[in-house]
Structure formats: C-alpha cells, structure tokens
C-alpha cells in the first residue's frame, strides 16, 4: 500500500465502480457515538484505502502482469493461490480500515471488471474454515459464505424477547449466521433461478441483472469503531429464505488431525419485526442469514436445532449453496479426512468400497479407513 504496488488505472476504474454501486448505498453511521464518527473526508479516504486493499489482495493471490510494466516484476507473479485469508482482528483493524469490503467482494462472483469466478478468502486467521470454503467452492462453483455460527434462538426465547412466534420451517428454532466481512454478496439471494426462486449461481450462470440485484440488496455501513478502531465499512444484507444450503467446517484435533462437520439445511425468512429485534442483539451493520438444519431424530447431533450448534466445533462455518453433503463426504474420503458429524441420508453417501472392510458402523469405519490409508491432503 505505502509503496504503491498496484495498477493506478485499474484503481481509478475500481473506485468509480465502487462509488456508483457501493458508496451510493452507504448506510447511516448510527452504530457509532458522535465523538467516534469519522468525518466525511475520513470516510472518503477509507473508501479509497479499502479499494486499493482489494486490488492488492487479489494481486497477491493471482498476480497481475500490469505490475511488471510498472517495474514490480516479482510482485507481478503473485502466489498462484487457490485460497487465501486475512487475519485483520486486531493487529490490523486497531489502526487501519477493516478488511470487510475486501473479503466480501473477493468472495463474490463479480467486481468492477464484471462477472468472474469468486475467490476464496477466509477471515480472522481461520485457515480451517478457509479449507471448508475451498471445498464448497470447488464442488459448486459458487461464492462461499464465511459466517459466525453466532446464536441459537429457541422458539421460547424468541417469544420472550419479541412477543411473537416463529413459524414454518423456523418454528423449531433458528441459528443466526453473521460475520462482519467474508460473506459473499451472492448470499443476498437476490439472484433468482428459472422459477423465480432466490438462489446463488456459479459465475458462468450469473447475469448483469443478478449483479445489480445483489449490489442493490447490500448496504455498506461505517464500521463500529468500538470494534474496528481503524474504521472501514461492513456489508449488510438479509439473506432471502428458502435457499437449500450446506454448512461445513474442518476442525483440527490434536492427535487425530482434521475432521469434517456437515449440516444440510435451508435459509429461512422470519417475521420482519422478529428479525429487527434479534439482529440488534448482535450487530445490525453486518450481513444476517437465518439458518435451519435438516433434523434427524436418530442422530444425537441433529435431534434438534440447538444440538447442531452445540456439537459444532467452532464459532465459524462455511456455507455453500445447495445440499452438497454427499459430495463433501465423498471428497473427504478421497482425501482421508473422517467425517465426524453429518445429516446426509445414508443412501446418498458414496465412499470407496474398501471402507466396507472396516466394520458395519459407517462413521467408525470412516475413521479407521482414513487412519489406515493415511492422508492424501498433505
């Protein structure tokens, strides 16, 4: 940033696009106390900073031949990265604008150059969730959500704090997925399929109308400066309900190695008044997704919505469009990563036939086979 290792011409193009489609949707600075609010000039400088930051992160990952023309031969090569991440909190965000714009836009299937393949960029130094995002992206071609698995709301708790009841698919309780940055803008659900239903699309199916709809559905709020002292902007939207999604996470267990968790389910719509009240319990300037997993009473981890969150290995999850749990299980077996939790129907699961030699307990056999054959992922 300080040495100006970015393409000035592309920066001008990116800044003009951002001002037209993002800055114009800048939300009120309601989260910050008056003495904490930045001036208009400071906010304008933040916009310029985060756009440059996005250019630089992209070039670090994939390289940019234009940098060679500018005298930066080594930087022009990039790192040929299939995935990346940004630590941010707190070493960066205590004194520089946050990475929320960069993370969100990199994970989205478009930018100022038009429709393109989404990148995989995790946040908060969570490489494990970055790997889960990479799995989802490679299997679907879609942008990925990086979300905090933040809060479980029971029907009783919702009634107590809002006076209203959850209905429909949400009636058994909901999980609040929310994170300040790395959720793809595709997760607005503003794109629609041939039946007019909200969806997320691989880049080759995206249209200009989809792009405009996703941008229109997103508000960019000035960052909460009690949380991000350096400022910046955070994306905000409410994911449309009715989309089939799969939440997954890779966890590292000492003495065991990586294990994979999978929860298929749906995004859900809830009463707008309930949403408004619950959203304020966390951060109303961040993107919100209400998630309900598919329950399986015969499996303890999926006997109810609370159990899914209670058995989740960390407060982060990677969320992909579609029910791809069976594909994730097959991929994990190929890599020799055991699956410790899933709600995929047994008849949909395919593992190598050799797994049958390790016992009739399918999940136990998975662990034994993966240990016996050894990791492929290294």
NUDRENLO-730338 format. One record per residue (C-alpha): residue number from 1; residue in three letters; x, y, z. Coordinates in pm, whole numbers. Layout:
REC, NUM, ALA, X, Y, Z
...
//
This chain:
REC, 1, UNK, 0, 0, 0
REC, 2, UNK, 266, 251, 107
REC, 3, UNK, 490, 172, -190
REC, 4, UNK, 205, 199, -439
REC, 5, UNK, 234, -153, -580
REC, 6, UNK, -97, -156, -765
REC, 7, UNK, -227, -58, -1106
REC, 8, UNK, -332, 311, -1091
REC, 9, UNK, -552, 280, -1399
REC, 10, UNK, -743, -18, -1261
REC, 11, UNK, -770, 157, -925
REC, 12, UNK, -945, 451, -1094
REC, 13, UNK, -1184, 207, -1263
REC, 14, UNK, -1247, 20, -937
REC, 15, UNK, -1303, 341, -743
REC, 16, UNK, -1554, 472, -999
REC, 17, UNK, -1744, 140, -984
REC, 18, UNK, -1742, 143, -605
REC, 19, UNK, -1874, 498, -590
REC, 20, UNK, -2153, 408, -833
REC, 21, UNK, -2266, 80, -680
REC, 22, UNK, -2137, 63, -321
REC, 23, UNK, -2064, 407, -181
REC, 24, UNK, -2404, 524, -301
REC, 25, UNK, -2551, 257, -69
REC, 26, UNK, -2355, 376, 234
REC, 27, UNK, -2573, 346, 543
REC, 28, UNK, -2613, 588, 831
REC, 29, UNK, -2338, 591, 1091
REC, 30, UNK, -2586, 503, 1366
REC, 31, UNK, -2367, 246, 1542
REC, 32, UNK, -2101, 496, 1649
REC, 33, UNK, -2129, 762, 1915
REC, 34, UNK, -2090, 1117, 1773
REC, 35, UNK, -1737, 1151, 1909
REC, 36, UNK, -1640, 822, 1744
REC, 37, UNK, -1773, 903, 1399
REC, 38, UNK, -1528, 980, 1124
REC, 39, UNK, -1565, 1295, 915
REC, 40, UNK, -1684, 1277, 556
REC, 41, UNK, -1326, 1331, 441
REC, 42, UNK, -1203, 1044, 659
REC, 43, UNK, -1476, 813, 530
REC, 44, UNK, -1389, 902, 172
REC, 45, UNK, -1026, 818, 247
REC, 46, UNK, -1139, 484, 394
REC, 47, UNK, -1324, 400, 73
REC, 48, UNK, -1010, 473, -128
REC, 49, UNK, -799, 263, 109
REC, 50, UNK, -1021, -45, 102
REC, 51, UNK, -1050, -39, -277
REC, 52, UNK, -669, -31, -308
REC, 53, UNK, -652, -306, -47
REC, 54, UNK, -883, -525, -257
REC, 55, UNK, -667, -476, -565
REC, 56, UNK, -354, -566, -369
REC, 57, UNK, -503, -878, -206
REC, 58, UNK, -620, -1005, -544
REC, 59, UNK, -277, -940, -699
REC, 60, UNK, -104, -1114, -409
REC, 61, UNK, -317, -1422, -476
REC, 62, UNK, -312, -1447, -855
REC, 63, UNK, -55, -1200, -978
REC, 64, UNK, -101, -915, -1225
REC, 65, UNK, 107, -869, -1544
REC, 66, UNK, 44, -494, -1527
REC, 67, UNK, 267, -476, -1220
REC, 68, UNK, 562, -593, -1431
REC, 69, UNK, 504, -300, -1665
REC, 70, UNK, 516, -75, -1360
REC, 71, UNK, 854, -213, -1252
REC, 72, UNK, 738, -473, -1000
REC, 73, UNK, 847, -796, -1169
REC, 74, UNK, 839, -1018, -858
REC, 75, UNK, 505, -890, -728
REC, 76, UNK, 354, -940, -1075
REC, 77, UNK, 388, -1316, -1031
REC, 78, UNK, 162, -1340, -728
REC, 79, UNK, 143, -1663, -528
REC, 80, UNK, -82, -1875, -754
REC, 81, UNK, -311, -1911, -453
REC, 82, UNK, -616, -2135, -467
REC, 83, UNK, -735, -1979, -141
REC, 84, UNK, -625, -1702, 92
REC, 85, UNK, -710, -1533, 417
REC, 86, UNK, -689, -1210, 611
REC, 87, UNK, -617, -1200, 983
REC, 88, UNK, -745, -850, 1048
REC, 89, UNK, -850, -857, 1409
REC, 90, UNK, -690, -697, 1591
REC, 91, UNK, -338, -639, 1463
REC, 92, UNK, -470, -461, 1155
REC, 93, UNK, -811, -325, 1246
REC, 94, UNK, -698, -136, 1556
REC, 95, UNK, -524, 116, 1329
REC, 96, UNK, -625, 56, 966
REC, 97, UNK, -964, 29, 789
REC, 98, UNK, -1104, -323, 821
REC, 99, UNK, -1100, -594, 556
REC, 100, UNK, -1476, -635, 530
REC, 101, UNK, -1513, -480, 183
REC, 102, UNK, -1214, -674, 52
REC, 103, UNK, -1330, -1005, 198
REC, 104, UNK, -1689, -968, 83
REC, 105, UNK, -1603, -860, -270
REC, 106, UNK, -1327, -1117, -319
REC, 107, UNK, -1570, -1396, -222
REC, 108, UNK, -1831, -1259, -463
REC, 109, UNK, -1868, -1370, -825
REC, 110, UNK, -1823, -1019, -968
REC, 111, UNK, -1633, -693, -918
REC, 112, UNK, -1556, -377, -1118
REC, 113, UNK, -1429, -592, -1409
REC, 114, UNK, -1763, -768, -1433
REC, 115, UNK, -1868, -1128, -1365
REC, 116, UNK, -1581, -1359, -1270
REC, 117, UNK, -1506, -1667, -1063
REC, 118, UNK, -1534, -1597, -693
REC, 119, UNK, -1213, -1611, -492
REC, 120, UNK, -1185, -1798, -163
REC, 121, UNK, -1077, -1556, 110
REC, 122, UNK, -1127, -1652, 473
REC, 123, UNK, -1110, -1408, 762
REC, 124, UNK, -997, -1398, 1125
REC, 125, UNK, -695, -1618, 1054
REC, 126, UNK, -925, -1923, 1029
REC, 127, UNK, -748, -2144, 776
REC, 128, UNK, -968, -2440, 874
REC, 129, UNK, -1279, -2256, 762
REC, 130, UNK, -1090, -2140, 454
REC, 131, UNK, -1037, -2504, 356
REC, 132, UNK, -1408, -2576, 404
REC, 133, UNK, -1487, -2274, 185
REC, 134, UNK, -1248, -2408, -78
REC, 135, UNK, -1420, -2748, -75
REC, 136, UNK, -1758, -2584, -123
REC, 137, UNK, -1636, -2358, -399
REC, 138, UNK, -1469, -2637, -595
REC, 139, UNK, -1780, -2854, -570
REC, 140, UNK, -2034, -2586, -665
REC, 141, UNK, -1855, -2307, -850
REC, 142, UNK, -2044, -2062, -629
REC, 143, UNK, -1918, -1793, -395
REC, 144, UNK, -1895, -1903, -33
REC, 145, UNK, -2023, -1762, 292
REC, 146, UNK, -1788, -1731, 588
REC, 147, UNK, -2013, -1685, 889
REC, 148, UNK, -2002, -1690, 1263
REC, 149, UNK, -2231, -1963, 1393
REC, 150, UNK, -2326, -1695, 1636
REC, 151, UNK, -2651, -1758, 1821
REC, 152, UNK, -2918, -2024, 1865
REC, 153, UNK, -3265, -1877, 1914
REC, 154, UNK, -3519, -2118, 2061
REC, 155, UNK, -3891, -2065, 1994
REC, 156, UNK, -3933, -1984, 2365
REC, 157, UNK, -3653, -1724, 2364
REC, 158, UNK, -3791, -1558, 2051
REC, 159, UNK, -4137, -1537, 2208
REC, 160, UNK, -3989, -1394, 2529
REC, 161, UNK, -3791, -1112, 2365
REC, 162, UNK, -4020, -1029, 2072
REC, 163, UNK, -4367, -1134, 2181
REC, 164, UNK, -4402, -1321, 1853
REC, 165, UNK, -4371, -1681, 1743
REC, 166, UNK, -4151, -1840, 1481
REC, 167, UNK, -4346, -2013, 1206
REC, 168, UNK, -4298, -2256, 923
REC, 169, UNK, -3956, -2413, 880
REC, 170, UNK, -3823, -2180, 1153
REC, 171, UNK, -4075, -2295, 1414
REC, 172, UNK, -3829, -2530, 1588
REC, 173, UNK, -3564, -2263, 1638
REC, 174, UNK, -3307, -2085, 1423
REC, 175, UNK, -2932, -2029, 1407
REC, 176, UNK, -2806, -1679, 1342
REC, 177, UNK, -2522, -1684, 1087
REC, 178, UNK, -2346, -1348, 1086
REC, 179, UNK, -1997, -1210, 1030
REC, 180, UNK, -1867, -862, 962
REC, 181, UNK, -1681, -941, 643
REC, 182, UNK, -1632, -1251, 440
REC, 183, UNK, -1987, -1343, 336
REC, 184, UNK, -2023, -1332, -41
REC, 185, UNK, -2272, -1079, -175
REC, 186, UNK, -2420, -1367, -375
REC, 187, UNK, -2566, -1480, -41
REC, 188, UNK, -2818, -1198, -52
REC, 189, UNK, -3029, -1444, -251
REC, 190, UNK, -3109, -1154, -483
REC, 191, UNK, -3032, -1374, -784
REC, 192, UNK, -3325, -1586, -897
REC, 193, UNK, -3349, -1915, -1084
REC, 194, UNK, -3580, -2004, -1372
REC, 195, UNK, -3868, -2050, -1126
REC, 196, UNK, -3817, -1705, -975
REC, 197, UNK, -3678, -1851, -651
REC, 198, UNK, -3382, -1698, -464
REC, 199, UNK, -3057, -1876, -532
REC, 200, UNK, -2681, -1850, -562
REC, 201, UNK, -2526, -1919, -900
REC, 202, UNK, -2187, -2024, -1032
REC, 203, UNK, -2020, -1737, -1214
REC, 204, UNK, -2098, -1878, -1560
REC, 205, UNK, -2471, -1852, -1487
REC, 206, UNK, -2465, -1502, -1337
REC, 207, UNK, -2624, -1221, -1534
REC, 208, UNK, -2584, -845, -1520
REC, 209, UNK, -2930, -831, -1363
REC, 210, UNK, -2813, -1066, -1088
REC, 211, UNK, -2511, -845, -1020
REC, 212, UNK, -2720, -530, -992
REC, 213, UNK, -2973, -706, -768
REC, 214, UNK, -2701, -828, -528
REC, 215, UNK, -2546, -482, -508
REC, 216, UNK, -2884, -318, -457
REC, 217, UNK, -2961, -558, -170
REC, 218, UNK, -2638, -465, 10
REC, 219, UNK, -2580, -165, 236
REC, 220, UNK, -2229, -61, 340
REC, 221, UNK, -2232, 70, 696
REC, 222, UNK, -1942, 259, 855
REC, 223, UNK, -1759, 13, 1078
REC, 224, UNK, -1832, 4, 1451
REC, 225, UNK, -1527, 189, 1587
REC, 226, UNK, -1556, 32, 1931
REC, 227, UNK, -1490, -292, 1745
REC, 228, UNK, -1289, -174, 1444
REC, 229, UNK, -1097, 123, 1574
REC, 230, UNK, -938, 183, 1234
REC, 231, UNK, -1274, 229, 1062
REC, 232, UNK, -1373, 94, 723
REC, 233, UNK, -1710, -34, 603
REC, 234, UNK, -1906, -354, 666
REC, 235, UNK, -2152, -511, 425
REC, 236, UNK, -2508, -559, 545
REC, 237, UNK, -2791, -759, 396
REC, 238, UNK, -3060, -1007, 496
REC, 239, UNK, -3034, -1338, 312
REC, 240, UNK, -3359, -1439, 147
REC, 241, UNK, -3518, -1752, 285
REC, 242, UNK, -3591, -2074, 102
REC, 243, UNK, -3244, -2150, -31
REC, 244, UNK, -3102, -2500, 25
REC, 245, UNK, -2757, -2463, 179
REC, 246, UNK, -2488, -2679, 336
REC, 247, UNK, -2280, -2562, 630
REC, 248, UNK, -1946, -2733, 681
REC, 249, UNK, -1634, -2691, 888
REC, 250, UNK, -1293, -2851, 911
REC, 251, UNK, -1163, -2891, 1267
REC, 252, UNK, -812, -2989, 1375
REC, 253, UNK, -797, -3236, 1664
REC, 254, UNK, -468, -3292, 1842
REC, 255, UNK, -351, -3649, 1793
REC, 256, UNK, -614, -3712, 1525
REC, 257, UNK, -578, -3445, 1259
REC, 258, UNK, -855, -3285, 1053
REC, 259, UNK, -1219, -3392, 1080
REC, 260, UNK, -1511, -3256, 882
REC, 261, UNK, -1856, -3148, 1003
REC, 262, UNK, -2155, -3111, 770
REC, 263, UNK, -2507, -2976, 823
REC, 264, UNK, -2751, -2950, 535
REC, 265, UNK, -3044, -2716, 578
REC, 266, UNK, -3216, -2403, 449
REC, 267, UNK, -3210, -2028, 482
REC, 268, UNK, -3539, -1907, 627
REC, 269, UNK, -3744, -1590, 631
REC, 270, UNK, -3873, -1474, 968
REC, 271, UNK, -4117, -1200, 1068
REC, 272, UNK, -3952, -861, 994
REC, 273, UNK, -4018, -741, 1349
REC, 274, UNK, -3854, -1053, 1494
REC, 275, UNK, -3558, -1004, 1262
REC, 276, UNK, -3517, -642, 1365
REC, 277, UNK, -3516, -721, 1736
REC, 278, UNK, -3287, -1025, 1714
REC, 279, UNK, -3048, -855, 1474
REC, 280, UNK, -2987, -576, 1725
REC, 281, UNK, -2872, -837, 1980
REC, 282, UNK, -2557, -886, 1770
REC, 283, UNK, -2463, -623, 1510
REC, 284, UNK, -2722, -479, 1272
REC, 285, UNK, -2447, -347, 1042
REC, 286, UNK, -2340, -698, 938
REC, 287, UNK, -2499, -948, 694
REC, 288, UNK, -2754, -1179, 854
REC, 289, UNK, -2858, -1529, 748
REC, 290, UNK, -3117, -1728, 941
REC, 291, UNK, -3037, -2098, 909
REC, 292, UNK, -3233, -2411, 996
REC, 293, UNK, -3061, -2751, 961
REC, 294, UNK, -3247, -3062, 850
REC, 295, UNK, -3313, -3263, 1164
REC, 296, UNK, -3256, -3637, 1207
REC, 297, UNK, -3402, -3758, 1538
REC, 298, UNK, -3197, -4079, 1524
REC, 299, UNK, -2871, -3881, 1529
REC, 300, UNK, -2794, -3702, 1855
REC, 301, UNK, -2621, -3408, 1688
REC, 302, UNK, -2931, -3344, 1476
REC, 303, UNK, -3214, -3425, 1715
REC, 304, UNK, -3298, -3054, 1735
REC, 305, UNK, -3160, -2721, 1614
REC, 306, UNK, -2979, -2649, 1939
REC, 307, UNK, -2790, -2978, 1922
REC, 308, UNK, -2646, -2887, 1584
REC, 309, UNK, -2493, -2568, 1720
REC, 310, UNK, -2392, -2738, 2046
REC, 311, UNK, -2196, -3000, 1852
REC, 312, UNK, -2032, -2755, 1614
REC, 313, UNK, -1655, -2745, 1658
REC, 314, UNK, -1601, -2368, 1646
REC, 315, UNK, -1798, -2049, 1602
REC, 316, UNK, -1728, -2037, 1228
REC, 317, UNK, -1888, -2220, 938
REC, 318, UNK, -1853, -2224, 560
REC, 319, UNK, -2189, -2217, 387
REC, 320, UNK, -2242, -2333, 28
REC, 321, UNK, -2548, -2311, -190
REC, 322, UNK, -2726, -2642, -241
REC, 323, UNK, -2731, -2969, -50
REC, 324, UNK, -2378, -3092, -120
REC, 325, UNK, -2321, -3301, 193
REC, 326, UNK, -2290, -3629, 0
REC, 327, UNK, -2029, -3474, -229
REC, 328, UNK, -1836, -3342, 70
REC, 329, UNK, -1837, -3687, 231
REC, 330, UNK, -1701, -3848, -85
REC, 331, UNK, -1438, -3577, -122
REC, 332, UNK, -1335, -3621, 241
REC, 333, UNK, -1292, -3997, 194
REC, 334, UNK, -1073, -3937, -110
REC, 335, UNK, -855, -3707, 100
REC, 336, UNK, -872, -3944, 401
REC, 337, UNK, -1046, -3692, 625
REC, 338, UNK, -1304, -3858, 854
REC, 339, UNK, -1649, -3701, 885
REC, 340, UNK, -1749, -3665, 1250
REC, 341, UNK, -2098, -3515, 1203
REC, 342, UNK, -2348, -3504, 918
REC, 343, UNK, -2719, -3525, 840
REC, 344, UNK, -2694, -3677, 493
REC, 345, UNK, -2925, -3967, 414
REC, 346, UNK, -2730, -4294, 420
REC, 347, UNK, -2849, -4398, 74
REC, 348, UNK, -2697, -4082, -75
REC, 349, UNK, -2346, -4146, 62
REC, 350, UNK, -2069, -4290, -150
REC, 351, UNK, -1734, -4393, -4
REC, 352, UNK, -1475, -4629, -159
REC, 353, UNK, -1579, -4996, -140
REC, 354, UNK, -1269, -5071, 68
REC, 355, UNK, -1438, -4885, 358
REC, 356, UNK, -1668, -5190, 396
REC, 357, UNK, -1377, -5389, 534
REC, 358, UNK, -1350, -5163, 839
REC, 359, UNK, -1676, -5253, 1009
REC, 360, UNK, -2051, -5204, 981
REC, 361, UNK, -2051, -4882, 1185
REC, 362, UNK, -2019, -4641, 891
REC, 363, UNK, -1875, -4342, 1078
REC, 364, UNK, -1638, -4558, 1283
REC, 365, UNK, -1529, -4737, 966
REC, 366, UNK, -1460, -4398, 809
REC, 367, UNK, -1219, -4311, 1091
REC, 368, UNK, -1046, -4647, 1076
REC, 369, UNK, -1010, -4643, 698
REC, 370, UNK, -874, -4288, 692
REC, 371, UNK, -620, -4375, 961
REC, 372, UNK, -519, -4696, 785
REC, 373, UNK, -472, -4549, 437
REC, 374, UNK, -317, -4226, 556
REC, 375, UNK, -369, -3868, 447
REC, 376, UNK, -379, -3756, 85
REC, 377, UNK, -427, -3388, 175
REC, 378, UNK, -61, -3337, 268
//
